[in-house]
Amino acid sequence: MLRAHSLFWHYLWIAPNLLLAVLAALMWRRALHKRFPVFWIYALFEAIQWAILYPLDLLPSVAPENFWRAYWLSLLLEALVTFALVSEIFNNVFRPYPSLARLAKLLVSWIGVLLVIVAAVTAAYAPIDNPLWLIPACHILQQAVYMIECGLVFFLFVFAAYFRLTWNRAAFGIALGLGVSSCIHLATWAVAANGGLAQRRYLLDFVNMATFHVCVLMWFYYLLLPGKATTKSAVRLPEHNLEAWNRELERLLQQ
């Protein structure tokens, strides 16, 4: 059962991506794509990516190096979409502080550009006569993306908790799903890098795929199901100089 290309393996690769296509359709129907356009694009991209890579993996006529080339390109595009999604979450959380939102968006954008440059340099200096270089290159790129993504989401949660910023339910669910997925991927990568489960590496793939499945269900819950009504406290929360930071940053950006 827990083998590559087993029935359960196929289910874990098919189901989450089909669910994301359904989620994108439901978001469009409920006009949620206007509130979170990048997440809607992300859901569509993941579904389309699966629709391309899944047949390439199964068709015997497709050479392994061609599959890994397609996978490499899809990872690069996925990284750009993911960082745009993180930027959208930052903008949603920092909406009352436009200068901080602009700074966060600029930071995430430069990280995305830097990652593209690193990927291009890696491809340029790769040995042409060894097509298998794509396999470790894909793994390195994927882990770099998860590491940056995990750090950004963790920073966002800590920052929002410290300054007691109000979370939108949908934005919280999207960020939580991204954070859980990236953390689990980093954990399994650490296990593999230290020689753990050397003869059963496929088990780590099952953990990653199952985690992504759970995160997709989590997005369904936070985006489509109504939350409980909460009563806001009348007590003014401490400002922690966040307004002052926003004003000073606005002044610097206007210079």
C-alpha positions as CSV (number, residue, x, y, z in Angstrom):
1,M,0.0,0.0,0.0
2,L,2.7,2.5,1.0
3,R,4.7,2.1,-2.2
4,A,5.4,4.5,-5.1
5,H,2.7,4.3,-7.7
6,S,0.4,2.3,-5.4
7,L,-3.3,3.0,-5.2
8,F,-2.8,5.2,-2.2
9,W,0.1,7.1,-3.8
10,H,-2.1,7.9,-6.8
11,Y,-4.9,9.0,-4.6
12,L,-2.7,11.4,-2.7
13,W,-1.4,12.9,-5.9
14,I,-4.8,13.2,-7.6
15,A,-7.3,14.1,-4.8
16,P,-5.7,17.3,-3.4
17,N,-5.2,18.8,-6.9
18,L,-8.8,18.0,-8.0
19,L,-10.0,19.5,-4.7
20,L,-8.1,22.6,-5.5
21,A,-9.8,22.9,-8.9
22,V,-13.1,22.5,-7.1
23,L,-12.1,25.1,-4.6
24,A,-11.1,27.6,-7.4
25,A,-14.5,27.0,-9.0
26,L,-16.4,27.6,-5.7
27,M,-14.3,30.7,-5.0
28,W,-15.3,32.1,-8.4
29,R,-18.9,31.3,-7.8
30,R,-18.9,33.1,-4.4
31,A,-16.7,36.0,-5.7
32,L,-13.9,35.1,-3.3
33,H,-11.4,35.3,-6.2
34,K,-11.8,39.1,-5.9
35,R,-10.7,39.1,-2.3
36,F,-7.9,36.7,-2.8
37,P,-6.9,36.7,-6.5
38,V,-3.4,35.3,-6.0
39,F,-4.7,32.4,-3.9
40,W,-7.3,31.7,-6.6
41,I,-4.4,31.7,-9.2
42,Y,-2.4,29.4,-6.9
43,A,-5.2,26.9,-6.7
44,L,-5.7,26.9,-10.4
45,F,-2.0,26.6,-11.0
46,E,-1.6,23.6,-8.7
47,A,-4.5,21.8,-10.5
48,I,-3.0,22.6,-14.0
49,Q,0.5,21.6,-12.8
50,W,-0.9,18.2,-11.7
51,A,-2.8,17.7,-15.0
52,I,0.5,18.1,-16.9
53,L,3.0,16.3,-14.6
54,Y,0.8,13.4,-13.7
55,P,0.5,12.0,-17.3
56,L,4.2,12.8,-17.9
57,D,5.1,10.6,-14.9
58,L,2.9,7.7,-16.0
59,L,3.5,7.6,-19.8
60,P,6.4,5.2,-20.6
61,S,7.1,7.2,-23.8
62,V,8.2,10.2,-21.8
63,A,12.0,10.0,-20.9
64,P,12.9,10.7,-17.3
65,E,15.0,13.7,-18.1
66,N,12.0,15.3,-19.9
67,F,9.8,14.7,-16.9
68,W,12.4,16.4,-14.6
69,R,12.8,19.3,-17.0
70,A,9.0,19.9,-16.8
71,Y,9.1,19.4,-13.1
72,W,12.0,22.0,-12.8
73,L,10.0,24.5,-14.7
74,S,6.9,23.9,-12.7
75,L,8.8,24.3,-9.5
76,L,10.1,27.7,-10.6
77,L,6.7,28.9,-11.6
78,E,5.2,27.5,-8.4
79,A,7.8,29.4,-6.4
80,L,6.9,32.7,-8.0
81,V,3.1,32.1,-7.5
82,T,3.7,31.1,-3.8
83,F,5.8,34.2,-3.0
84,A,3.1,36.3,-4.6
85,L,0.6,34.5,-2.4
86,V,2.7,35.3,0.7
87,S,2.8,38.9,-0.4
88,E,-1.0,38.9,-0.7
89,I,-1.4,37.6,2.9
90,F,1.1,40.2,4.2
91,N,-1.0,42.9,2.4
92,N,-4.2,41.6,4.0
93,V,-2.8,41.5,7.5
94,F,-1.0,44.9,7.2
95,R,-3.9,46.6,5.5
96,P,-4.3,49.2,8.3
97,Y,-0.6,50.1,7.8
98,P,-0.1,50.7,4.1
99,S,3.6,51.6,4.4
100,L,4.4,48.3,6.2
101,A,2.4,46.5,3.5
102,R,4.4,48.1,0.8
103,L,7.7,47.2,2.5
104,A,6.5,43.5,3.0
105,K,5.5,43.3,-0.7
106,L,8.9,44.7,-1.8
107,L,10.7,42.3,0.4
108,V,8.8,39.2,-0.9
109,S,9.3,40.4,-4.5
110,W,13.0,40.7,-4.2
111,I,13.2,37.3,-2.6
112,G,11.3,35.9,-5.6
113,V,13.7,37.6,-8.0
114,L,16.7,36.4,-6.2
115,L,15.4,32.8,-6.3
116,V,14.8,33.0,-10.0
117,I,18.4,34.3,-10.5
118,V,19.8,31.4,-8.4
119,A,17.8,28.9,-10.4
120,A,19.0,30.4,-13.7
121,V,22.6,30.3,-12.6
122,T,22.3,26.7,-11.4
123,A,20.8,25.8,-14.8
124,A,23.5,27.7,-16.7
125,Y,26.4,25.9,-14.9
126,A,24.9,22.5,-14.9
127,P,26.8,19.8,-16.8
128,I,25.1,19.4,-20.2
129,D,26.2,15.7,-20.6
130,N,24.5,14.7,-17.3
131,P,20.7,15.1,-17.5
132,L,20.3,13.7,-14.0
133,W,21.6,17.0,-12.5
134,L,17.9,18.1,-12.6
135,I,17.0,15.7,-9.8
136,P,19.2,17.2,-7.0
137,A,18.6,20.7,-8.5
138,C,14.8,20.2,-8.2
139,H,15.2,19.1,-4.6
140,I,17.5,22.0,-3.7
141,L,15.1,24.5,-5.3
142,Q,12.1,23.0,-3.6
143,Q,13.7,23.1,-0.2
144,A,14.9,26.6,-0.7
145,V,11.4,27.7,-1.5
146,Y,10.0,25.9,1.6
147,M,12.6,27.3,3.8
148,I,11.9,30.9,2.7
149,E,8.2,30.3,2.8
150,C,8.3,28.8,6.3
151,G,10.4,31.7,7.6
152,L,8.1,34.4,6.1
153,V,4.9,32.8,7.4
154,F,6.5,32.2,10.8
155,F,7.5,35.9,11.0
156,L,4.0,36.9,10.0
157,F,2.4,34.9,12.7
158,V,4.8,36.1,15.4
159,F,4.6,39.7,14.2
160,A,0.8,39.6,14.1
161,A,0.6,38.0,17.6
162,Y,3.0,40.5,19.2
163,F,1.2,43.5,17.8
164,R,-2.2,41.9,18.2
165,L,-3.2,42.5,14.6
166,T,-6.7,41.4,13.6
167,W,-6.6,38.3,11.2
168,N,-9.1,37.8,8.5
169,R,-10.5,34.3,8.8
170,A,-9.7,33.3,5.2
171,A,-6.2,34.9,5.3
172,F,-5.4,33.1,8.5
173,G,-6.5,29.7,7.0
174,I,-4.4,30.3,3.9
175,A,-1.3,31.3,5.9
176,L,-1.8,28.3,8.3
177,G,-2.0,25.9,5.4
178,L,1.1,27.3,3.8
179,G,3.0,27.2,7.1
180,V,2.0,23.6,8.0
181,S,2.9,22.4,4.5
182,S,6.3,24.1,4.4
183,C,7.2,23.0,8.0
184,I,6.4,19.4,7.3
185,H,8.4,19.4,4.0
186,L,11.4,20.9,5.8
187,A,11.1,18.3,8.6
188,T,11.0,15.4,6.1
189,W,13.9,16.9,4.2
190,A,16.0,17.1,7.4
191,V,15.2,13.4,8.1
192,A,16.3,12.5,4.6
193,A,19.4,14.6,4.7
194,N,20.6,12.9,7.9
195,G,20.2,9.5,6.4
196,G,16.9,8.6,8.1
197,L,14.7,6.0,6.4
198,A,17.5,5.5,3.8
199,Q,15.7,2.4,2.4
200,R,12.3,3.8,2.7
201,R,12.5,7.4,1.4
202,Y,9.1,6.9,-0.3
203,L,7.5,7.1,3.2
204,L,8.6,10.7,3.4
205,D,6.9,11.4,0.0
206,F,3.7,9.9,1.5
207,V,4.0,12.2,4.5
208,N,4.4,15.3,2.3
209,M,1.6,14.4,0.0
210,A,-0.8,13.6,2.9
211,T,0.1,16.9,4.6
212,F,-0.7,18.8,1.4
213,H,-4.0,16.9,1.3
214,V,-4.8,18.0,4.9
215,C,-3.9,21.6,4.0
216,V,-6.2,21.7,1.1
217,L,-9.1,20.5,3.3
218,M,-8.0,23.2,5.8
219,W,-8.4,25.8,3.0
220,F,-11.9,24.5,2.2
221,Y,-12.8,24.9,5.9
222,Y,-11.5,28.4,6.3
223,L,-12.6,29.8,3.0
224,L,-16.0,28.3,2.5
225,L,-17.4,27.6,5.9
226,P,-18.7,30.7,7.9
227,G,-16.8,31.3,11.2
228,K,-18.3,32.1,14.6
229,A,-19.2,35.6,15.3
230,T,-16.8,37.2,17.7
231,T,-17.3,40.2,20.0
232,K,-14.5,42.8,19.8
233,S,-13.2,44.1,23.1
234,A,-13.9,47.7,23.8
235,V,-10.5,48.0,25.5
236,R,-7.9,49.7,23.3
237,L,-5.0,47.4,22.7
238,P,-1.4,48.7,23.1
239,E,0.0,50.3,20.0
240,H,3.6,49.1,20.4
241,N,4.7,52.0,18.3
242,L,3.4,50.3,15.2
243,E,1.6,53.5,14.0
244,A,4.9,55.4,14.5
245,W,6.8,52.8,12.5
246,N,4.2,53.1,9.7
247,R,4.5,56.9,9.7
248,E,8.3,56.9,9.6
249,L,8.3,54.3,6.9
250,E,5.9,56.4,4.9
251,R,8.2,59.4,5.3
252,L,11.2,57.4,4.1
253,L,9.4,55.9,1.1
254,Q,8.3,59.4,0.0
255,Q,11.9,60.8,0.0
